[in-house]
Amino acid sequence: MQDVSSLVAQAREGRPRAVARLISLVEGASPQLREVMAALAPLTGNAYVVGLTGSPGVGKSTSTSALVTAYRKQGRRVGVLAVDPSSPFSGGALLGDRVRMSDHASDPGVYIRSMATRGHLGGLAWSAPQAIRVLDAAGCDVVLVETVGVGQSEVEIASQADTSVVLLAPGMGDGIQAAKAGILEIGDVYVVNKADRDGADATARELNHMLGLGESRGPGDWRPPIVKTVAARSEGIDEVVEALEKHRAWMEERGVLAERRRARAAREVETIAVTALRERIGDLHGDRRLDALADRIVAGELDPYGAADELVAGLTQG
């Protein structure tokens, strides 16, 4: 058993091994997870969470690395959660240590962690919200969450980040067409990366046109900017940071940031409660209560919805 209070204290001092152990407790759904979250609760709420999403090949890892450099120049501590596909053999993250971000490996002001989705849909790992909380409590000023890169299913990042960045790149075929049904609806900032390639201006124009279709924003509403970058050379990255800061200021001024965080906390509570309930139902296989309800359904005395209501009522009361 880990000494949770000691781990939390060490994480607050910026010790990466303590942060790693806390996130490992989260990923492993440790019996100490409740104790960890209770200890972290008073220490959270300060980090600015930025989600980066987009189709494979747009340069998410390179852009994330460039943003880390930009924020470090400002003296900010940065945490990175790089969510990767799961290995079908080990369940671990396939891309592991993120070679592209190795430039920051020796920087004590940067913490980088790869997390596996482990079959969870939506582009994030199921434990991402708790891992974000660990990095927040550990003193990170900014937490960058880079999603898997699976196209339209990545919309979940919008529910976990304060600001969502959608990346696109020219020469990606029908990338915008494929994205418009999903990730183009969630962005607060849009980035056309690899802007030194032919077609970058056309991609930006098409994106701007699509964002304007059906637009119903009123005076003072946020209008997502489109920033062109060459992340591999850090070109345009300062403009991305500026756009992020403008969005954060806009949210704080109108109370949107607090509302997003409140909604995020509510979803997290709901997820934990549903997971706990599902586990309790899973333990009922072979239980007399479940068998009795099944017998009543077969006999025509009860319908499945009524049986489910009785089952949930019994579980919540028990």
Disulfide bonds with the S-S distance in Angstrom:
none
